[in-house]
Amino acid sequence: MPDHLAPQEVLSRGLDDLRRVTGLPLVMGGLVRSREHFTISELRGALTTSLHQLRVRQGEGLGGKTLATRRPAAVSAYPRSAAITHRYDRWVAPERLQSVVSIPVGVEGRQPSAIVYLCDRRSERLGLAVVDAARPVLAGLAADLGAATTAEERMRAISLRAAQASDDPHDLARELRQVADLTTDPSTRARLEAVLARLSGEGARRPAGPNPLGRREVEVLRLAEEGATNVEIADALGLVESTVKSYMKSAMAKLGAENRVKAARAARARGLLG
């Protein structure tokens, strides 16, 4: 998935990948903005809307237990489990969930960026094969969410400083350029470029920057340059093939290249691959 979409969209795409690689009937999750609670904002495979926008408090239910301990938690036979509180049973019941794992996404030991759930409507405990399939996607999601959150925070700080009108335009332009160079979402990049052009008084000319490619795009192009297939790139980076294709398509568009070979060559010629 593109490096610096908004955190909510990063989570959304990550859940798509999780459901695809695990084959589970339901995956869901929400961003963590507070130590006290989080909201389940994204569901894939839900039978109803009962869990959508459910606020989960620290220590309550399976996800609340994970928020409190910052560790994965699992139950089988969910309705009868004595390992968790059952505060949210009325919302869970319509989904007929039995085996559920809640997982913190982020740096181990710190407040997670998100909580995700892997869910099955069978009572058997989710096996190691499912967890193993999810692990590389979760690692990639953690990295992308961390980067997206950092970019979001920097944008917020820059906007505040600009509103206070106390900064040198060159300083603001430099910080905006740093954020723009992390961003691969076309609409976000276009807006940043327009602001940069106004700050620099250069009209539509693109200000110079260290690298128009995002971190993931560089990694994908480096491996493509070595002759790796999309499947091999996905395995090397802990992604799924469709995500690699998304990065490649974005990089090709930025470089004006019609195929992956030309994109890698163009990036290498411009010194963008390091």
DONUGU-77964 format. One line per 2 residues: number of its first residue (from 1); their letters; for each residue x, y, z of C-alpha. Coordinates in steps of 0.5 Angstrom, whole numbers. Last residue first. Layout:
NUM = a = X:Y:Z  ...
//
This chain:
274 = gl = 41:10:-7  35:8:-11
272 = lg = 34:15:-13  40:17:-17
270 = ra = 37:19:-23  39:14:-27
268 = ra = 37:9:-22  30:11:-22
266 = ar = 30:11:-30  32:4:-30
264 = aa = 28:2:-25  22:5:-28
262 = kv = 24:3:-35  24:-5:-33
260 = rn = 17:-4:-29  14:-1:-35
258 = ea = 11:5:-38  15:10:-35
256 = gl = 13:17:-33  18:17:-27
254 = ka = 12:18:-22  7:14:-26
252 = ma = 12:8:-26  13:9:-18
250 = sk = 5:9:-17  4:3:-21
248 = my = 10:-1:-18  7:1:-11
246 = sk = 0:-2:-13  3:-8:-16
244 = vt = 7:-9:-9  1:-9:-5
242 = se = -3:-14:-10  3:-19:-9
240 = vl = 2:-19:-1  7:-16:3
238 = gl = 13:-18:8  18:-15:4
236 = ad = 22:-21:1  16:-25:0
234 = ai = 12:-19:-4  18:-18:-8
232 = ev = 19:-25:-10  11:-25:-12
230 = nt = 12:-19:-16  18:-22:-20
228 = ag = 25:-21:-18  30:-19:-23
226 = ee = 35:-15:-19  32:-8:-22
224 = al = 25:-11:-19  28:-11:-12
222 = rl = 31:-4:-12  24:-2:-15
220 = ve = 20:-5:-10  25:-2:-4
218 = ve = 25:5:-7  17:4:-8
216 = rr = 17:2:-1  21:8:2
214 = gl = 17:13:-2  19:16:-9
212 = pn = 20:23:-10  27:23:-7
210 = pg = 31:29:-5  27:35:-7
208 = ap = 27:40:-11  21:45:-12
206 = rr = 16:43:-17  15:49:-22
204 = ag = 8:51:-22  9:58:-20
202 = eg = 16:59:-17  14:64:-11
200 = sl = 17:59:-6  11:59:-2
198 = ra = 6:59:-7  9:53:-11
196 = lv = 10:49:-4  3:50:-3
194 = ae = 1:47:-10  6:41:-9
192 = lr = 3:40:-2  -4:39:-6
190 = ar = -1:35:-11  2:30:-6
188 = ts = -4:29:-3  -8:28:-9
186 = pd = -3:23:-12  -2:19:-5
184 = tt = 5:17:-5  7:22:1
182 = ld = 14:21:4  17:27:-1
180 = av = 11:31:1  13:31:8
178 = qr = 20:33:7  18:38:2
176 = le = 13:41:7  18:42:12
174 = ra = 23:46:7  17:50:5
172 = ld = 16:52:12  23:54:13
170 = hp = 23:58:7  17:61:9
168 = dd = 20:64:15  15:62:21
166 = sa = 11:67:25  5:66:21
164 = qa = 1:63:27  -3:59:22
162 = ar = 3:57:19  6:54:25
160 = ls = -1:50:26  -1:48:19
158 = ia = 6:45:20  5:42:27
156 = rm = -1:38:23  3:36:17
154 = re = 8:33:22  3:29:26
152 = ea = 0:27:20  7:25:17
150 = tt = 9:21:24  2:18:23
148 = aa = 3:15:16  10:13:18
146 = gl = 8:9:24  2:6:20
144 = da = 6:4:15  11:0:19
142 = al = 6:-3:23  2:-5:17
140 = ga = 8:-8:14  9:-12:21
138 = lv = 2:-14:21  2:-17:13
136 = pr = 8:-21:15  5:-24:21
134 = aa = -2:-26:18  0:-32:15
132 = dv = 4:-34:21  -2:-33:25
130 = va = -7:-37:20  -2:-43:20
128 = lg = -1:-43:28  -9:-45:28
126 = lr = -15:-41:30  -18:-44:36
124 = es = -24:-49:34  -31:-46:36
122 = rr = -32:-44:28  -35:-37:27
120 = dc = -28:-34:26  -24:-28:27
118 = ly = -18:-24:27  -18:-18:30
116 = vi = -14:-11:29  -12:-6:35
114 = as = -8:0:32  -2:5:33
112 = pq = 0:1:39  2:4:46
110 = rg = 9:2:47  12:-5:49
108 = ev = 12:-8:42  12:-3:37
106 = gv = 6:-2:33  0:-7:31
104 = pi = -4:-10:38  -7:-16:36
102 = sv = -14:-19:38  -15:-26:36
100 = vs = -22:-29:36  -25:-36:36
98 = ql = -33:-36:36  -36:-30:33
96 = re = -44:-31:31  -44:-24:28
94 = pa = -50:-22:32  -47:-24:38
92 = vw = -42:-19:38  -46:-13:40
90 = rd = -50:-15:45  -43:-19:48
88 = yr = -40:-12:49  -39:-12:56
86 = ht = -37:-20:56  -31:-19:61
84 = ia = -25:-24:58  -22:-30:60
82 = as = -28:-34:62  -30:-35:55
80 = rp = -37:-38:54  -39:-33:49
78 = ya = -32:-33:45  -32:-41:44
76 = sv = -25:-40:43  -21:-34:46
74 = aa = -14:-30:44  -10:-24:47
72 = pr = -4:-21:43  0:-16:48
70 = rt = -1:-9:49  -3:-11:56
68 = al = -9:-5:57  -10:-5:49
66 = tk = -10:-12:49  -15:-13:54
64 = gg = -20:-8:51  -19:-12:45
62 = lg = -22:-18:48  -27:-15:52
60 = eg = -26:-9:57  -19:-8:60
58 = qr = -19:-1:56  -25:1:53
56 = vr = -28:-1:46  -32:4:42
54 = lq = -36:1:37  -36:5:31
52 = hl = -38:-2:27  -40:-8:31
50 = st = -47:-8:30  -47:-7:22
48 = tl = -49:-14:21  -46:-20:17
46 = ag = -39:-17:17  -34:-20:12
44 = rl = -29:-14:13  -30:-9:18
42 = es = -26:-2:19  -28:3:25
40 = it = -27:-1:31  -26:5:36
38 = fh = -21:6:41  -21:7:49
36 = er = -17:9:55  -10:10:52
34 = sr = -12:14:47  -12:15:39
32 = vl = -11:7:37  -14:6:30
30 = gg = -19:1:29  -20:-6:27
28 = mv = -24:-12:23  -23:-19:20
26 = lp = -28:-23:19  -29:-30:15
24 = lg = -22:-32:15  -18:-33:9
22 = tv = -12:-31:12  -8:-28:6
20 = rr = -14:-24:3  -17:-22:10
18 = ld = -10:-19:12  -9:-16:6
16 = dl = -16:-12:6  -15:-11:13
14 = gr = -8:-7:11  -12:-3:6
12 = sl = -17:0:11  -11:1:16
10 = ve = -7:5:11  -14:9:9
8 = qp = -15:11:17  -7:13:18
6 = al = -8:18:12  -4:15:6
4 = hd = 4:16:7  7:10:4
2 = pm = 2:7:-1  0:0:0
//
